[in-house]
Amino acid sequence: MHCSQVEKRKLSIGIAELQGEQLSEVINIIADSLHSVDPYSEEEIELDIDALDNETLWKLRQYVDGV
């Protein structure tokens, strides 16, 4: 199922509201998809939500909805 621009926007807002360990889990979900992301790096990560595949977007949506 394709993730719409509205859904991506809602997801972005939901991720922006997360803190600490919740954000760490988001990074882990993304790192599983984008192997170029190091989940243990202390550097700030800029996320291009349009670069994520639908499977990753839905995993993120489920996680954000659950917290």
LOROFI-361904 format. One record per atom (N, C-alpha, C, O): residue in one letter; x, y, z. Coordinates in nm, 3 decimals. Last residue first. Layout:
REM LOROFI-361904
code = A, x = X, y = Y, z = Z;
...
This chain:
REM LOROFI-361904
code = V, x = 0.318, y = 0.485, z = 2.042;
code = V, x = 0.380, y = 0.552, z = 2.157;
code = V, x = 0.300, y = 0.671, z = 2.204;
code = V, x = 0.338, y = 0.738, z = 2.300;
code = G, x = 0.188, y = 0.387, z = 1.819;
code = G, x = 0.187, y = 0.306, z = 1.942;
code = G, x = 0.247, y = 0.374, z = 2.064;
code = G, x = 0.230, y = 0.327, z = 2.176;
code = D, x = 0.233, y = 0.558, z = 1.611;
code = D, x = 0.095, y = 0.547, z = 1.659;
code = D, x = 0.090, y = 0.475, z = 1.793;
code = D, x = -0.001, y = 0.498, z = 1.872;
code = V, x = 0.505, y = 0.504, z = 1.572;
code = V, x = 0.464, y = 0.636, z = 1.619;
code = V, x = 0.321, y = 0.632, z = 1.675;
code = V, x = 0.293, y = 0.696, z = 1.776;
code = Y, x = 0.486, y = 0.235, z = 1.474;
code = Y, x = 0.560, y = 0.268, z = 1.596;
code = Y, x = 0.513, y = 0.400, z = 1.655;
code = Y, x = 0.485, y = 0.409, z = 1.775;
code = Q, x = 0.334, y = 0.265, z = 1.242;
code = Q, x = 0.288, y = 0.176, z = 1.349;
code = Q, x = 0.357, y = 0.211, z = 1.480;
code = Q, x = 0.293, y = 0.216, z = 1.586;
code = R, x = 0.504, y = 0.438, z = 1.099;
code = R, x = 0.368, y = 0.480, z = 1.133;
code = R, x = 0.315, y = 0.395, z = 1.249;
code = R, x = 0.257, y = 0.448, z = 1.343;
code = L, x = 0.728, y = 0.274, z = 1.061;
code = L, x = 0.739, y = 0.397, z = 1.140;
code = L, x = 0.602, y = 0.443, z = 1.187;
code = L, x = 0.586, y = 0.483, z = 1.303;
code = K, x = 0.615, y = 0.081, z = 0.895;
code = K, x = 0.672, y = 0.041, z = 1.024;
code = K, x = 0.683, y = 0.162, z = 1.117;
code = K, x = 0.651, y = 0.155, z = 1.235;
code = W, x = 0.548, y = 0.244, z = 0.678;
code = W, x = 0.440, y = 0.181, z = 0.755;
code = W, x = 0.491, y = 0.131, z = 0.890;
code = W, x = 0.418, y = 0.138, z = 0.989;
code = L, x = 0.805, y = 0.317, z = 0.590;
code = L, x = 0.709, y = 0.420, z = 0.631;
code = L, x = 0.598, y = 0.361, z = 0.717;
code = L, x = 0.559, y = 0.421, z = 0.817;
code = T, x = 0.907, y = 0.067, z = 0.518;
code = T, x = 0.967, y = 0.141, z = 0.630;
code = T, x = 0.872, y = 0.248, z = 0.681;
code = T, x = 0.859, y = 0.267, z = 0.802;
code = E, x = 0.739, y = 0.012, z = 0.299;
code = E, x = 0.745, y = -0.081, z = 0.412;
code = E, x = 0.801, y = -0.010, z = 0.536;
code = E, x = 0.748, y = -0.026, z = 0.646;
code = N, x = 0.794, y = 0.221, z = 0.118;
code = N, x = 0.663, y = 0.212, z = 0.184;
code = N, x = 0.665, y = 0.120, z = 0.306;
code = N, x = 0.598, y = 0.148, z = 0.405;
code = D, x = 1.122, y = 0.368, z = 0.172;
code = D, x = 1.027, y = 0.282, z = 0.102;
code = D, x = 0.899, y = 0.268, z = 0.184;
code = D, x = 0.895, y = 0.300, z = 0.303;
code = L, x = 1.235, y = 0.707, z = 0.185;
code = L, x = 1.205, y = 0.580, z = 0.252;
code = L, x = 1.104, y = 0.499, z = 0.171;
code = L, x = 1.012, y = 0.554, z = 0.110;
code = A, x = 1.254, y = 0.952, z = 0.074;
code = A, x = 1.357, y = 0.854, z = 0.035;
code = A, x = 1.330, y = 0.716, z = 0.094;
code = A, x = 1.396, y = 0.619, z = 0.057;
code = D, x = 1.070, y = 1.114, z = 0.191;
code = D, x = 1.038, y = 1.066, z = 0.056;
code = D, x = 1.139, y = 0.962, z = 0.007;
code = D, x = 1.112, y = 0.891, z = -0.090;
code = I, x = 1.195, y = 1.194, z = 0.421;
code = I, x = 1.090, y = 1.092, z = 0.432;
code = I, x = 1.051, y = 1.036, z = 0.296;
code = I, x = 1.005, y = 0.922, z = 0.287;
code = D, x = 1.498, y = 1.246, z = 0.495;
code = D, x = 1.416, y = 1.275, z = 0.378;
code = D, x = 1.311, y = 1.165, z = 0.372;
code = D, x = 1.338, y = 1.055, z = 0.322;
code = L, x = 1.638, y = 1.354, z = 0.790;
code = L, x = 1.557, y = 1.250, z = 0.728;
code = L, x = 1.478, y = 1.306, z = 0.611;
code = L, x = 1.400, y = 1.400, z = 0.626;
code = E, x = 1.948, y = 1.399, z = 0.920;
code = E, x = 1.841, y = 1.468, z = 0.848;
code = E, x = 1.767, y = 1.363, z = 0.767;
code = E, x = 1.826, y = 1.293, z = 0.685;
code = I, x = 2.086, y = 1.345, z = 1.232;
code = I, x = 2.043, y = 1.281, z = 1.108;
code = I, x = 1.931, y = 1.365, z = 1.047;
code = I, x = 1.833, y = 1.398, z = 1.113;
code = E, x = 2.374, y = 1.438, z = 1.413;
code = E, x = 2.235, y = 1.465, z = 1.378;
code = E, x = 2.205, y = 1.402, z = 1.243;
code = E, x = 2.287, y = 1.405, z = 1.151;
code = E, x = 2.589, y = 1.190, z = 1.558;
code = E, x = 2.563, y = 1.302, z = 1.467;
code = E, x = 2.413, y = 1.316, z = 1.441;
code = E, x = 2.338, y = 1.219, z = 1.446;
code = E, x = 2.644, y = 0.967, z = 1.693;
code = E, x = 2.597, y = 1.080, z = 1.774;
code = E, x = 2.562, y = 1.200, z = 1.687;
code = E, x = 2.511, y = 1.301, z = 1.737;
code = S, x = 2.550, y = 0.644, z = 1.578;
code = S, x = 2.620, y = 0.770, z = 1.557;
code = S, x = 2.559, y = 0.879, z = 1.645;
code = S, x = 2.438, y = 0.882, z = 1.668;
code = Y, x = 2.410, y = 0.415, z = 1.582;
code = Y, x = 2.490, y = 0.444, z = 1.701;
code = Y, x = 2.567, y = 0.575, z = 1.690;
code = Y, x = 2.639, y = 0.613, z = 1.781;
code = P, x = 2.289, y = 0.370, z = 1.340;
code = P, x = 2.202, y = 0.397, z = 1.455;
code = P, x = 2.279, y = 0.434, z = 1.582;
code = P, x = 2.219, y = 0.480, z = 1.679;
code = D, x = 2.383, y = 0.503, z = 1.047;
code = D, x = 2.444, y = 0.436, z = 1.161;
code = D, x = 2.361, y = 0.468, z = 1.285;
code = D, x = 2.361, y = 0.582, z = 1.332;
code = V, x = 2.263, y = 0.457, z = 0.726;
code = V, x = 2.237, y = 0.523, z = 0.854;
code = V, x = 2.297, y = 0.440, z = 0.966;
code = V, x = 2.266, y = 0.321, z = 0.980;
code = S, x = 2.293, y = 0.298, z = 0.510;
code = S, x = 2.389, y = 0.407, z = 0.522;
code = S, x = 2.372, y = 0.484, z = 0.653;
code = S, x = 2.456, y = 0.566, z = 0.688;
code = H, x = 2.083, y = 0.126, z = 0.495;
code = H, x = 2.203, y = 0.076, z = 0.561;
code = H, x = 2.311, y = 0.183, z = 0.575;
code = H, x = 2.411, y = 0.161, z = 0.643;
code = L, x = 1.770, y = 0.174, z = 0.545;
code = L, x = 1.879, y = 0.250, z = 0.482;
code = L, x = 2.009, y = 0.214, z = 0.552;
code = L, x = 2.040, y = 0.268, z = 0.659;
code = S, x = 1.634, y = -0.021, z = 0.702;
code = S, x = 1.603, y = 0.000, z = 0.561;
code = S, x = 1.718, y = 0.067, z = 0.487;
code = S, x = 1.758, y = 0.023, z = 0.379;
code = D, x = 1.741, y = -0.012, z = 0.953;
code = D, x = 1.712, y = -0.144, z = 0.895;
code = D, x = 1.687, y = -0.134, z = 0.745;
code = D, x = 1.716, y = -0.227, z = 0.670;
code = A, x = 1.739, y = 0.260, z = 1.001;
code = A, x = 1.867, y = 0.195, z = 0.972;
code = A, x = 1.848, y = 0.056, z = 0.913;
code = A, x = 1.930, y = 0.011, z = 0.833;
code = I, x = 1.468, y = 0.299, z = 1.069;
code = I, x = 1.521, y = 0.357, z = 0.944;
code = I, x = 1.651, y = 0.287, z = 0.905;
code = I, x = 1.672, y = 0.259, z = 0.787;
code = I, x = 1.463, y = 0.167, z = 1.314;
code = I, x = 1.371, y = 0.126, z = 1.207;
code = I, x = 1.425, y = 0.175, z = 1.072;
code = I, x = 1.425, y = 0.101, z = 0.974;
code = N, x = 1.654, y = 0.318, z = 1.456;
code = N, x = 1.675, y = 0.175, z = 1.432;
code = N, x = 1.587, y = 0.124, z = 1.318;
code = N, x = 1.633, y = 0.045, z = 1.235;
code = I, x = 1.526, y = 0.566, z = 1.466;
code = I, x = 1.654, y = 0.553, z = 1.394;
code = I, x = 1.682, y = 0.407, z = 1.362;
code = I, x = 1.729, y = 0.375, z = 1.253;
code = V, x = 1.311, y = 0.497, z = 1.630;
code = V, x = 1.285, y = 0.545, z = 1.494;
code = V, x = 1.411, y = 0.529, z = 1.409;
code = V, x = 1.404, y = 0.484, z = 1.295;
code = E, x = 1.452, y = 0.442, z = 1.864;
code = E, x = 1.381, y = 0.333, z = 1.796;
code = E, x = 1.347, y = 0.371, z = 1.652;
code = E, x = 1.354, y = 0.287, z = 1.563;
code = S, x = 1.540, y = 0.698, z = 1.925;
code = S, x = 1.638, y = 0.593, z = 1.899;
code = S, x = 1.573, y = 0.476, z = 1.826;
code = S, x = 1.633, y = 0.418, z = 1.735;
code = L, x = 1.303, y = 0.825, z = 1.984;
code = L, x = 1.374, y = 0.862, z = 1.862;
code = L, x = 1.479, y = 0.757, z = 1.826;
code = L, x = 1.502, y = 0.732, z = 1.708;
code = Q, x = 1.252, y = 0.695, z = 2.226;
code = Q, x = 1.156, y = 0.683, z = 2.117;
code = Q, x = 1.222, y = 0.718, z = 1.984;
code = Q, x = 1.201, y = 0.650, z = 1.884;
code = E, x = 1.461, y = 0.777, z = 2.387;
code = E, x = 1.457, y = 0.637, z = 2.343;
code = E, x = 1.358, y = 0.616, z = 2.229;
code = E, x = 1.379, y = 0.529, z = 2.144;
code = G, x = 1.420, y = 1.113, z = 2.306;
code = G, x = 1.505, y = 1.011, z = 2.366;
code = G, x = 1.498, y = 0.874, z = 2.304;
code = G, x = 1.525, y = 0.856, z = 2.185;
code = Q, x = 1.094, y = 1.182, z = 2.167;
code = Q, x = 1.215, y = 1.221, z = 2.239;
code = Q, x = 1.292, y = 1.095, z = 2.279;
code = Q, x = 1.237, y = 0.986, z = 2.285;
code = L, x = 0.863, y = 1.306, z = 1.914;
code = L, x = 0.926, y = 1.202, z = 1.994;
code = L, x = 1.054, y = 1.253, z = 2.060;
code = L, x = 1.113, y = 1.352, z = 2.017;
code = E, x = 0.770, y = 1.494, z = 1.740;
code = E, x = 0.724, y = 1.505, z = 1.878;
code = E, x = 0.789, y = 1.403, z = 1.971;
code = E, x = 0.774, y = 1.411, z = 2.093;
code = A, x = 0.862, y = 1.417, z = 1.493;
code = A, x = 0.918, y = 1.540, z = 1.551;
code = A, x = 0.880, y = 1.555, z = 1.698;
code = A, x = 0.950, y = 1.622, z = 1.773;
code = I, x = 0.694, y = 1.203, z = 1.436;
code = I, x = 0.835, y = 1.176, z = 1.468;
code = I, x = 0.897, y = 1.297, z = 1.538;
code = I, x = 0.975, y = 1.281, z = 1.631;
code = G, x = 0.457, y = 1.345, z = 1.378;
code = G, x = 0.463, y = 1.250, z = 1.489;
code = G, x = 0.605, y = 1.220, z = 1.532;
code = G, x = 0.633, y = 1.214, z = 1.652;
code = I, x = 0.537, y = 1.485, z = 1.151;
code = I, x = 0.496, y = 1.559, z = 1.270;
code = I, x = 0.504, y = 1.468, z = 1.392;
code = I, x = 0.552, y = 1.510, z = 1.498;
code = S, x = 0.581, y = 1.268, z = 0.977;
code = S, x = 0.690, y = 1.363, z = 1.008;
code = S, x = 0.660, y = 1.440, z = 1.136;
code = S, x = 0.748, y = 1.458, z = 1.220;
code = L, x = 0.322, y = 1.162, z = 0.964;
code = L, x = 0.431, y = 1.083, z = 1.021;
code = L, x = 0.547, y = 1.174, z = 1.062;
code = L, x = 0.604, y = 1.158, z = 1.170;
code = K, x = 0.190, y = 1.368, z = 0.831;
code = K, x = 0.148, y = 1.331, z = 0.966;
code = K, x = 0.257, y = 1.252, z = 1.037;
code = K, x = 0.283, y = 1.273, z = 1.156;
code = R, x = 0.331, y = 1.351, z = 0.587;
code = R, x = 0.335, y = 1.474, z = 0.667;
code = R, x = 0.296, y = 1.445, z = 0.812;
code = R, x = 0.362, y = 1.492, z = 0.904;
code = K, x = 0.257, y = 1.098, z = 0.498;
code = K, x = 0.398, y = 1.127, z = 0.524;
code = K, x = 0.412, y = 1.251, z = 0.612;
code = K, x = 0.497, y = 1.255, z = 0.701;
code = E, x = -0.017, y = 1.141, z = 0.462;
code = E, x = 0.028, y = 1.046, z = 0.562;
code = E, x = 0.174, y = 1.067, z = 0.599;
code = E, x = 0.212, y = 1.057, z = 0.715;
code = V, x = 0.000, y = 1.324, z = 0.252;
code = V, x = -0.065, y = 1.364, z = 0.377;
code = V, x = -0.020, y = 1.271, z = 0.490;
code = V, x = 0.011, y = 1.317, z = 0.600;
code = Q, x = 0.117, y = 1.169, z = 0.053;
code = Q, x = 0.189, y = 1.286, z = 0.103;
code = Q, x = 0.131, y = 1.333, z = 0.236;
code = Q, x = 0.205, y = 1.377, z = 0.324;
code = S, x = 0.059, y = 0.815, z = 0.123;
code = S, x = 0.030, y = 0.944, z = 0.058;
code = S, x = 0.113, y = 1.056, z = 0.119;
code = S, x = 0.173, y = 1.039, z = 0.226;
code = C, x = 0.202, y = 0.509, z = 0.059;
code = C, x = 0.187, y = 0.610, z = 0.164;
code = C, x = 0.170, y = 0.747, z = 0.097;
code = C, x = 0.258, y = 0.791, z = 0.023;
code = H, x = 0.055, y = 0.220, z = -0.083;
code = H, x = 0.133, y = 0.341, z = -0.100;
code = H, x = 0.100, y = 0.443, z = 0.010;
code = H, x = -0.015, y = 0.460, z = 0.048;
code = M, x = 0.084, y = -0.119, z = 0.000;
code = M, x = 0.000, y = 0.000, z = 0.000;
code = M, x = 0.088, y = 0.124, z = 0.000;
code = M, x = 0.185, y = 0.133, z = 0.075;
